[in-house]
Amino acid sequence: MTGYIGFADFTHTSVPKIPASPTTPLAALYATGSAGIEATAADITKYRSAGTGVILIDQTPGLYVFAAGLADVADVEYRAGTSAAAANAVLARQAHGWQSTLYVSYSVLPGLRAALHPGTDRSKVLYGVADYSWSLQQSEQLLSIHPDWAYIQYGDPASNPRTLIPGTQVTLAQGNADIDVAKMSWAGQFLPPAPGTVKWVTADGTSSLHAIAAAHGDNTVSVLRRTIRAETIADPALGAWLDKLFTAYTGAVPAGVRLQVKA
């Protein structure tokens, strides 16, 4: 998958200001934070129901939510996750075979790289890099030459007040949002599946989730996450818990359960 996709990231208080629309392909919300920051289940449902993919960010100092697989991006900056916590979280996720994406300012990216533990599989570590001196064009160029950069945050309401939030007529200043551009090769995992690429199958009560996924060239985590999102279960903690619960369960999927698999 090639190309780039723009998206905004914003807090709970901005949700009423930023409409949900099929023309907005992607948005980033916070899985953790104070009441004005952390996204609610209703926030997530608002965007997913409109066909918008949702990225979840963990900004807790210890990054335990990210480490547990309940968030997609670790926010590593002042008053958020520390470099040491990020290094530990990457190892915890690596034990499950999960890729890790770390958000960090460009000026401190070298220090974050250096903080990773010696046993880290760096091929599974990607970065969301922030620098508000870059334009959209510069950001895309930089993404093209840095294979381990997943996305770039190139503006906020102060630096780019009149930049529109993708898919809307709301500016960053009006919505109090930051602006990002991502590689489609990374962002694609958060987007709703394209028509014709997935289908529903109904369990007959004799096959395990692993067997059903394998029969369709799929994997268990993808099947569960896709099914959960399609059924609009919006609580990220519940979704991640179901991932772990059922991928560890080797018994047959009960008859009548519908799962969304690759077509």
C-alpha positions in Angstrom: 0.0 0.0 0.0 1.5 3.3 -1.1 0.7 7.0 -0.7 -0.1 9.2 2.3 -3.2 10.1 4.2 -4.0 13.2 6.4 -5.6 13.1 9.7 -6.2 15.2 12.8 -5.7 14.2 16.4 -7.7 15.9 19.2 -9.2 15.5 22.6 -12.6 14.7 24.0 -13.5 18.4 24.3 -13.0 18.9 20.6 -15.3 16.1 19.5 -18.4 18.3 19.4 -16.6 20.8 17.2 -15.4 18.2 14.6 -18.1 16.6 12.5 -18.1 12.9 11.7 -18.2 12.3 7.9 -17.4 9.6 5.4 -15.1 12.2 3.8 -12.9 12.0 7.0 -11.0 8.8 6.6 -9.0 8.8 9.8 -8.9 10.5 13.2 -6.8 10.0 16.3 -8.3 10.2 19.8 -6.9 9.6 23.3 -7.4 6.3 25.1 -6.2 7.8 28.3 -6.2 11.2 30.0 -8.3 13.5 32.1 -12.1 13.9 31.5 -11.4 16.6 28.9 -8.9 14.5 27.0 -9.8 10.8 27.1 -12.2 9.7 24.4 -15.5 8.2 25.5 -17.1 5.2 23.9 -19.6 7.6 22.3 -16.8 9.7 20.8 -15.3 6.6 19.2 -18.7 5.4 17.9 -19.4 8.8 16.4 -16.5 8.6 14.1 -16.5 4.8 13.4 -20.2 4.9 12.6 -19.4 7.5 9.9 -16.8 5.2 8.3 -13.8 7.0 9.9 -10.9 4.9 11.2 -9.9 5.7 14.7 -6.3 5.6 16.2 -6.1 5.5 20.0 -3.2 7.2 21.8 -1.9 6.5 25.3 -0.4 9.5 27.1 0.0 8.0 30.6 3.6 8.4 32.1 4.0 4.6 32.4 2.4 3.8 29.0 0.8 0.7 30.6 -2.3 1.0 28.4 -0.2 1.0 25.3 2.0 -1.9 26.7 -1.1 -4.0 27.2 -2.3 -3.5 23.7 -5.2 -1.2 24.5 -3.8 1.8 22.5 -2.2 2.1 19.1 0.3 4.9 19.7 2.5 5.8 22.7 2.8 9.6 23.4 6.3 10.1 24.5 6.8 13.7 25.6 6.8 16.0 28.7 3.8 15.3 31.0 3.1 12.1 29.0 5.0 8.8 28.5 8.7 8.7 29.3 11.4 7.2 27.1 12.1 4.6 29.7 8.4 3.6 29.8 8.3 3.5 26.1 11.3 1.2 26.0 9.6 -1.2 28.5 6.3 -1.0 26.6 8.0 -1.9 23.3 9.4 -5.1 24.9 6.1 -6.0 26.4 4.4 -5.7 23.1 7.2 -7.4 21.3 6.6 -10.5 23.4 3.1 -10.7 21.7 4.6 -10.1 18.3 3.0 -6.6 18.2 4.4 -3.6 16.3 4.9 -0.4 18.3 4.4 3.2 17.2 5.9 5.9 19.4 5.0 9.6 19.0 7.9 11.9 19.7 9.3 15.4 18.8 12.0 15.3 16.2 14.4 17.0 18.5 14.4 14.2 21.0 14.0 11.3 18.6 17.7 10.3 18.9 17.3 10.0 22.6 14.3 7.9 22.4 16.0 5.5 19.9 19.0 5.3 22.3 16.6 4.5 25.2 15.3 1.3 23.6 16.5 -1.9 25.3 19.3 -4.0 23.6 16.8 -6.9 23.1 14.4 -4.7 21.1 13.5 -5.8 17.6 13.8 -2.4 16.0 12.1 -3.6 12.8 8.9 -3.6 14.8 9.3 0.0 16.2 7.9 2.9 14.2 7.7 6.6 15.0 5.3 9.4 14.7 7.5 12.4 14.5 6.5 16.0 15.4 8.0 19.2 14.0 5.9 22.2 13.2 8.5 23.8 11.0 7.7 21.3 8.2 5.1 21.7 5.5 2.9 19.0 4.3 5.1 18.5 1.2 8.2 18.4 3.4 6.6 15.9 5.7 5.7 13.5 2.9 9.2 13.8 1.5 10.7 12.9 4.9 8.3 10.0 5.3 9.5 8.7 1.9 13.1 8.5 3.1 12.6 7.3 6.7 11.3 3.7 6.6 10.7 3.6 10.3 8.6 6.8 10.4 4.9 6.0 10.3 3.5 9.5 10.4 4.5 13.2 11.0 2.6 15.8 13.0 3.4 19.0 11.2 1.1 21.6 12.8 -1.2 22.6 15.7 -3.7 25.4 16.2 -0.9 27.9 16.8 1.3 27.0 13.9 -1.4 26.2 11.3 -4.6 27.9 12.5 -6.2 28.0 9.1 -5.3 24.5 8.0 -8.5 22.4 7.5 -9.1 19.2 9.4 -9.2 16.5 6.6 -12.7 15.9 5.3 -14.2 18.9 7.0 -14.5 22.7 6.7 -13.3 23.1 10.3 -9.8 24.7 10.8 -7.3 23.5 13.4 -8.0 26.7 15.4 -11.7 26.1 15.4 -11.5 22.4 16.3 -8.4 22.7 18.6 -6.7 19.9 16.8 -3.3 18.9 15.5 -2.6 18.0 11.9 -0.8 14.8 10.8 0.1 13.0 7.6 0.8 9.2 7.6 2.0 6.5 5.3 -0.9 4.5 4.0 1.2 1.3 4.7 0.7 2.1 8.4 -2.6 3.9 8.5 -4.4 1.2 6.5 -4.7 -1.0 9.5 -7.1 1.5 11.1 -9.3 2.2 8.1 -12.6 0.4 7.6 -12.2 -2.6 5.1 -12.9 -1.8 1.5 -16.1 -3.3 0.0 -15.5 -6.8 -1.2 -12.3 -7.4 0.9 -14.1 -9.0 3.8 -17.2 -11.2 4.3 -19.2 -12.7 7.2 -19.0 -16.3 8.1 -21.1 -18.1 10.6 -19.4 -20.6 13.0 -20.9 -24.1 13.0 -19.6 -25.0 16.5 -16.9 -27.4 15.4 -14.0 -25.1 14.5 -11.7 -22.9 16.6 -11.1 -19.3 15.9 -7.6 -20.1 14.8 -8.9 -22.7 12.3 -11.6 -20.3 10.9 -9.0 -17.5 10.5 -6.5 -19.8 8.8 -9.1 -21.2 6.5 -9.6 -17.7 5.1 -5.9 -16.7 5.0 -6.5 -14.4 8.0 -5.3 -14.2 11.6 -7.2 -14.4 14.9 -6.5 -10.8 16.1 -7.5 -9.3 12.8 -10.7 -11.3 12.7 -11.7 -10.3 16.2 -10.9 -6.6 15.8 -12.6 -6.4 12.4 -15.7 -8.1 13.8 -15.8 -5.9 16.9 -15.5 -2.7 14.9 -18.2 -3.9 12.5 -20.5 -4.6 15.3 -19.7 -1.1 16.7 -18.4 -2.3 20.1 -16.5 1.0 20.7 -14.9 0.5 24.1 -11.2 0.1 23.3 -10.5 -1.7 26.6 -13.3 -4.2 26.0 -12.1 -4.8 22.4 -8.5 -5.4 23.4 -9.6 -7.7 26.3 -11.7 -9.8 23.8 -8.7 -10.0 21.5 -6.6 -11.5 24.3 -9.3 -13.7 25.7 -10.3 -15.4 22.5 -7.0 -15.6 20.8 -5.8 -17.6 23.9 -8.9 -19.8 23.8 -8.5 -22.9 21.6 -12.0 -24.4 21.9 -14.6 -24.3 19.1 -16.3 -21.0 18.4 -20.0 -21.5 19.5 -22.4 -22.3 16.7 -24.2 -19.2 15.3 -21.4 -16.7 16.1 -20.7 -14.4 13.1 -17.2 -13.4 12.3 -15.8 -11.0 9.7 -13.0 -12.6 7.7 -11.0 -11.8 4.5 -13.1 -12.4 1.4 
